[in-house]
Amino acid sequence: MWSILVFLVYVLTTTAQIVRPGGCPKAVTQTTLDLPQYLGNWYEIYKFWAIFEVGQKCVEAHYTLKDNGHVKVENSGTRFGSKVEALGDLYMPDSNRPANLKVKFGNSAPYGDYWVLDTDYKNYTLIYSCGSLLGPLGHVESAWILGRQRTLEQSIVDKLFAKAKSFGINTDHFSKTDQSGC
């Protein structure tokens, strides 16, 4: 029993994601994704708690197409007045499921899910990731709402929260990213 508890504490402190009991919610991605329209600048509006973002504000992402068909992900923000950056690689492993992307940050890191649940390309995107933890006992999840501007209309946020809830995703885990004074 202690080894399970120690393992769960380790997972909680190292995964940088939300840990919940039971299996992953049955989230469904968009059926299409126009990657060239998706590229460009996005600003983080809401996120699930992540240890690597503690203390950050003005978080943004820039997506550019690489020669190999993958997407270069350049995340940046400020933490206590200093700029922080993370470089990643995003790709589409199955063209039959184009919104079920994979992303990783760092050469030795494994790829994780980057599922586009909804985007209109011009204003917003809703991204979700979930992985099993100890089989059916639990899951680890992340979610983000990004916008092309540093703010989103409340009606869009409400729509995206409703979509997430319809899949069984607990939107109480979302917190608003500080985009003031950027």
Short mmCIF file of the C-alpha atoms (twelve columns), coordinates in Angstrom:
data_MODEL
# 
_entry.id   MODEL 
# 
loop_
_atom_site.group_PDB 
_atom_site.id 
_atom_site.type_symbol 
_atom_site.label_atom_id 
_atom_site.label_alt_id 
_atom_site.label_comp_id 
_atom_site.label_asym_id 
_atom_site.label_seq_id 
_atom_site.Cartn_x 
_atom_site.Cartn_y 
_atom_site.Cartn_z 
_atom_site.pdbx_PDB_model_num 
ATOM 1   C CA . MET A 1   0.000   0.000  0.000   1 
ATOM 2   C CA . TRP A 2   2.829   2.414  0.851   1 
ATOM 3   C CA . SER A 3   4.483   1.800  -2.493  1 
ATOM 4   C CA . ILE A 4   1.265   2.777  -4.296  1 
ATOM 5   C CA . LEU A 5   0.982   5.926  -2.176  1 
ATOM 6   C CA . VAL A 6   4.621   6.848  -2.849  1 
ATOM 7   C CA . PHE A 7   4.077   6.216  -6.566  1 
ATOM 8   C CA . LEU A 8   0.983   8.422  -6.645  1 
ATOM 9   C CA . VAL A 9   2.786   11.237 -4.820  1 
ATOM 10  C CA . TYR A 10  5.626   10.927 -7.331  1 
ATOM 11  C CA . VAL A 11  3.176   11.098 -10.242 1 
ATOM 12  C CA . LEU A 12  1.415   14.112 -8.739  1 
ATOM 13  C CA . THR A 13  4.651   16.027 -8.357  1 
ATOM 14  C CA . THR A 14  6.258   15.089 -11.664 1 
ATOM 15  C CA . THR A 15  3.504   14.829 -14.259 1 
ATOM 16  C CA . ALA A 16  2.594   18.521 -14.185 1 
ATOM 17  C CA . GLN A 17  -0.982  17.557 -14.850 1 
ATOM 18  C CA . ILE A 18  -4.259  16.871 -13.100 1 
ATOM 19  C CA . VAL A 19  -4.624  13.341 -11.677 1 
ATOM 20  C CA . ARG A 20  -8.169  11.973 -11.304 1 
ATOM 21  C CA . PRO A 21  -9.628  8.583  -10.404 1 
ATOM 22  C CA . GLY A 22  -11.125 6.307  -13.069 1 
ATOM 23  C CA . GLY A 23  -10.566 6.151  -16.789 1 
ATOM 24  C CA . CYS A 24  -10.100 9.038  -19.191 1 
ATOM 25  C CA . PRO A 25  -13.193 10.932 -20.281 1 
ATOM 26  C CA . LYS A 26  -14.381 9.955  -23.762 1 
ATOM 27  C CA . ALA A 27  -13.272 13.167 -25.460 1 
ATOM 28  C CA . VAL A 28  -13.795 13.334 -29.213 1 
ATOM 29  C CA . THR A 29  -11.565 15.407 -31.461 1 
ATOM 30  C CA . GLN A 30  -12.637 17.325 -34.537 1 
ATOM 31  C CA . THR A 31  -12.937 15.152 -37.634 1 
ATOM 32  C CA . THR A 32  -10.776 17.526 -39.677 1 
ATOM 33  C CA . LEU A 33  -7.825  19.796 -38.994 1 
ATOM 34  C CA . ASP A 34  -6.403  22.263 -41.482 1 
ATOM 35  C CA . LEU A 35  -2.860  22.425 -40.171 1 
ATOM 36  C CA . PRO A 36  -1.755  25.460 -42.251 1 
ATOM 37  C CA . GLN A 37  -4.693  27.464 -40.803 1 
ATOM 38  C CA . TYR A 38  -3.785  26.279 -37.296 1 
ATOM 39  C CA . LEU A 39  -0.204  27.559 -37.497 1 
ATOM 40  C CA . GLY A 40  0.808   30.936 -36.100 1 
ATOM 41  C CA . ASN A 41  0.451   32.668 -32.743 1 
ATOM 42  C CA . TRP A 42  -1.857  31.532 -29.959 1 
ATOM 43  C CA . TYR A 43  -2.263  32.971 -26.448 1 
ATOM 44  C CA . GLU A 44  -3.102  30.849 -23.424 1 
ATOM 45  C CA . ILE A 45  -6.462  31.932 -22.018 1 
ATOM 46  C CA . TYR A 46  -7.251  29.000 -19.666 1 
ATOM 47  C CA . LYS A 47  -5.256  25.970 -18.580 1 
ATOM 48  C CA . PHE A 48  -5.294  23.026 -16.228 1 
ATOM 49  C CA . TRP A 49  -2.715  23.395 -13.464 1 
ATOM 50  C CA . ALA A 50  0.787   22.413 -14.578 1 
ATOM 51  C CA . ILE A 51  3.918   22.576 -12.446 1 
ATOM 52  C CA . PHE A 52  5.981   23.948 -15.335 1 
ATOM 53  C CA . GLU A 53  3.646   26.956 -15.549 1 
ATOM 54  C CA . VAL A 54  3.587   27.924 -11.881 1 
ATOM 55  C CA . GLY A 55  4.152   31.661 -11.605 1 
ATOM 56  C CA . GLN A 56  3.929   32.241 -15.354 1 
ATOM 57  C CA . LYS A 57  1.934   34.936 -17.104 1 
ATOM 58  C CA . CYS A 58  1.726   36.211 -20.680 1 
ATOM 59  C CA . VAL A 59  1.935   32.629 -21.961 1 
ATOM 60  C CA . GLU A 60  1.850   32.224 -25.712 1 
ATOM 61  C CA . ALA A 61  2.634   29.603 -28.335 1 
ATOM 62  C CA . HIS A 62  3.942   29.973 -31.853 1 
ATOM 63  C CA . TYR A 63  3.507   27.098 -34.336 1 
ATOM 64  C CA . THR A 64  5.538   26.895 -37.561 1 
ATOM 65  C CA . LEU A 65  5.793   24.102 -40.121 1 
ATOM 66  C CA . LYS A 66  9.136   22.297 -40.310 1 
ATOM 67  C CA . ASP A 67  10.634  20.747 -43.452 1 
ATOM 68  C CA . ASN A 68  9.835   17.230 -42.217 1 
ATOM 69  C CA . GLY A 69  6.088   17.968 -41.915 1 
ATOM 70  C CA . HIS A 70  6.245   18.309 -38.136 1 
ATOM 71  C CA . VAL A 71  5.389   21.565 -36.379 1 
ATOM 72  C CA . LYS A 72  7.870   23.545 -34.303 1 
ATOM 73  C CA . VAL A 73  6.220   24.657 -31.053 1 
ATOM 74  C CA . GLU A 74  7.712   27.695 -29.330 1 
ATOM 75  C CA . ASN A 75  6.034   28.336 -25.984 1 
ATOM 76  C CA . SER A 76  6.994   31.417 -24.015 1 
ATOM 77  C CA . GLY A 77  5.900   33.493 -21.077 1 
ATOM 78  C CA . THR A 78  7.282   35.366 -18.118 1 
ATOM 79  C CA . ARG A 79  7.908   34.104 -14.595 1 
ATOM 80  C CA . PHE A 80  8.659   36.689 -11.929 1 
ATOM 81  C CA . GLY A 81  9.688   39.165 -14.648 1 
ATOM 82  C CA . SER A 82  12.032  36.818 -16.518 1 
ATOM 83  C CA . LYS A 83  11.281  35.264 -19.900 1 
ATOM 84  C CA . VAL A 84  10.808  31.482 -19.993 1 
ATOM 85  C CA . GLU A 85  10.681  29.373 -23.128 1 
ATOM 86  C CA . ALA A 86  10.041  25.772 -24.108 1 
ATOM 87  C CA . LEU A 87  10.608  24.289 -27.553 1 
ATOM 88  C CA . GLY A 88  8.573   21.344 -28.743 1 
ATOM 89  C CA . ASP A 89  7.742   19.128 -31.676 1 
ATOM 90  C CA . LEU A 90  4.145   18.467 -32.781 1 
ATOM 91  C CA . TYR A 91  3.044   16.020 -35.460 1 
ATOM 92  C CA . MET A 92  0.068   14.162 -36.914 1 
ATOM 93  C CA . PRO A 93  0.687   10.407 -36.572 1 
ATOM 94  C CA . ASP A 94  -2.492  9.354  -38.435 1 
ATOM 95  C CA . SER A 95  -3.948  11.397 -41.304 1 
ATOM 96  C CA . ASN A 96  -7.278  9.601  -40.774 1 
ATOM 97  C CA . ARG A 97  -7.471  11.284 -37.350 1 
ATOM 98  C CA . PRO A 98  -5.871  14.656 -38.111 1 
ATOM 99  C CA . ALA A 99  -6.865  16.393 -34.848 1 
ATOM 100 C CA . ASN A 100 -5.274  13.633 -32.722 1 
ATOM 101 C CA . LEU A 101 -1.799  15.121 -32.645 1 
ATOM 102 C CA . LYS A 102 1.275   14.225 -30.585 1 
ATOM 103 C CA . VAL A 103 3.642   16.702 -28.916 1 
ATOM 104 C CA . LYS A 104 6.831   16.551 -26.883 1 
ATOM 105 C CA . PHE A 105 9.151   19.050 -25.248 1 
ATOM 106 C CA . GLY A 106 12.769  17.972 -25.004 1 
ATOM 107 C CA . ASN A 107 14.640  15.319 -26.966 1 
ATOM 108 C CA . SER A 108 14.389  12.635 -24.283 1 
ATOM 109 C CA . ALA A 109 10.707  13.264 -23.457 1 
ATOM 110 C CA . PRO A 110 8.059   10.933 -24.843 1 
ATOM 111 C CA . TYR A 111 5.314   12.232 -27.114 1 
ATOM 112 C CA . GLY A 112 2.008   12.959 -25.429 1 
ATOM 113 C CA . ASP A 113 -1.472  13.591 -26.747 1 
ATOM 114 C CA . TYR A 114 -2.407  16.999 -28.122 1 
ATOM 115 C CA . TRP A 115 -6.026  16.560 -29.141 1 
ATOM 116 C CA . VAL A 116 -7.807  19.443 -30.817 1 
ATOM 117 C CA . LEU A 117 -11.384 19.139 -29.573 1 
ATOM 118 C CA . ASP A 118 -12.546 22.349 -31.233 1 
ATOM 119 C CA . THR A 119 -11.063 25.243 -33.170 1 
ATOM 120 C CA . ASP A 120 -12.308 27.889 -35.555 1 
ATOM 121 C CA . TYR A 121 -8.675  28.737 -36.490 1 
ATOM 122 C CA . LYS A 122 -9.356  32.501 -36.241 1 
ATOM 123 C CA . ASN A 123 -10.310 32.947 -32.578 1 
ATOM 124 C CA . TYR A 124 -9.939  29.873 -30.358 1 
ATOM 125 C CA . THR A 125 -8.782  26.306 -29.889 1 
ATOM 126 C CA . LEU A 126 -9.611  23.763 -27.166 1 
ATOM 127 C CA . ILE A 127 -6.831  21.225 -26.572 1 
ATOM 128 C CA . TYR A 128 -6.980  18.129 -24.386 1 
ATOM 129 C CA . SER A 129 -4.636  15.361 -23.296 1 
ATOM 130 C CA . CYS A 130 -5.349  12.311 -21.145 1 
ATOM 131 C CA . GLY A 131 -3.412  9.180  -20.279 1 
ATOM 132 C CA . SER A 132 -4.193  6.137  -18.187 1 
ATOM 133 C CA . LEU A 133 -2.592  5.836  -14.754 1 
ATOM 134 C CA . LEU A 134 -2.407  2.365  -13.196 1 
ATOM 135 C CA . GLY A 135 -4.920  1.004  -15.711 1 
ATOM 136 C CA . PRO A 136 -8.522  1.828  -14.817 1 
ATOM 137 C CA . LEU A 137 -7.598  3.258  -11.395 1 
ATOM 138 C CA . GLY A 138 -6.841  6.751  -12.606 1 
ATOM 139 C CA . HIS A 139 -5.852  9.113  -15.360 1 
ATOM 140 C CA . VAL A 140 -3.623  12.120 -15.888 1 
ATOM 141 C CA . GLU A 141 -5.006  15.010 -17.916 1 
ATOM 142 C CA . SER A 142 -4.207  18.457 -19.252 1 
ATOM 143 C CA . ALA A 143 -6.317  20.978 -21.129 1 
ATOM 144 C CA . TRP A 144 -5.878  24.426 -22.611 1 
ATOM 145 C CA . ILE A 145 -8.007  27.075 -24.231 1 
ATOM 146 C CA . LEU A 146 -5.947  29.263 -26.530 1 
ATOM 147 C CA . GLY A 147 -6.961  32.365 -28.444 1 
ATOM 148 C CA . ARG A 148 -5.527  34.364 -31.301 1 
ATOM 149 C CA . GLN A 149 -5.833  37.423 -29.028 1 
ATOM 150 C CA . ARG A 150 -4.917  37.699 -25.331 1 
ATOM 151 C CA . THR A 151 -8.618  37.629 -24.394 1 
ATOM 152 C CA . LEU A 152 -11.677 35.718 -25.561 1 
ATOM 153 C CA . GLU A 153 -15.318 36.714 -25.488 1 
ATOM 154 C CA . GLN A 154 -17.108 35.073 -22.554 1 
ATOM 155 C CA . SER A 155 -19.608 33.462 -24.941 1 
ATOM 156 C CA . ILE A 156 -16.743 31.556 -26.614 1 
ATOM 157 C CA . VAL A 157 -15.303 30.491 -23.254 1 
ATOM 158 C CA . ASP A 158 -18.764 29.296 -22.163 1 
ATOM 159 C CA . LYS A 159 -19.152 27.323 -25.412 1 
ATOM 160 C CA . LEU A 160 -15.771 25.633 -24.942 1 
ATOM 161 C CA . PHE A 161 -16.430 24.832 -21.275 1 
ATOM 162 C CA . ALA A 162 -19.777 23.300 -22.308 1 
ATOM 163 C CA . LYS A 163 -18.061 21.190 -24.974 1 
ATOM 164 C CA . ALA A 164 -15.446 19.972 -22.471 1 
ATOM 165 C CA . LYS A 165 -18.184 19.149 -19.937 1 
ATOM 166 C CA . SER A 166 -20.117 17.209 -22.599 1 
ATOM 167 C CA . PHE A 167 -17.115 14.836 -22.799 1 
ATOM 168 C CA . GLY A 168 -16.936 14.448 -19.006 1 
ATOM 169 C CA . ILE A 169 -13.955 16.783 -18.580 1 
ATOM 170 C CA . ASN A 170 -14.082 18.611 -15.247 1 
ATOM 171 C CA . THR A 171 -13.811 22.290 -16.153 1 
ATOM 172 C CA . ASP A 172 -13.354 23.206 -12.485 1 
ATOM 173 C CA . HIS A 173 -9.669  22.419 -13.108 1 
ATOM 174 C CA . PHE A 174 -9.323  25.328 -15.535 1 
ATOM 175 C CA . SER A 175 -7.670  28.494 -14.275 1 
ATOM 176 C CA . LYS A 176 -7.400  31.732 -16.192 1 
ATOM 177 C CA . THR A 177 -3.956  32.723 -17.425 1 
ATOM 178 C CA . ASP A 178 -2.839  36.249 -16.569 1 
ATOM 179 C CA . GLN A 179 -2.375  38.072 -19.872 1 
ATOM 180 C CA . SER A 180 -2.207  41.584 -18.371 1 
ATOM 181 C CA . GLY A 181 0.763   43.893 -18.820 1 
ATOM 182 C CA . CYS A 182 2.381   41.699 -21.437 1 
# 
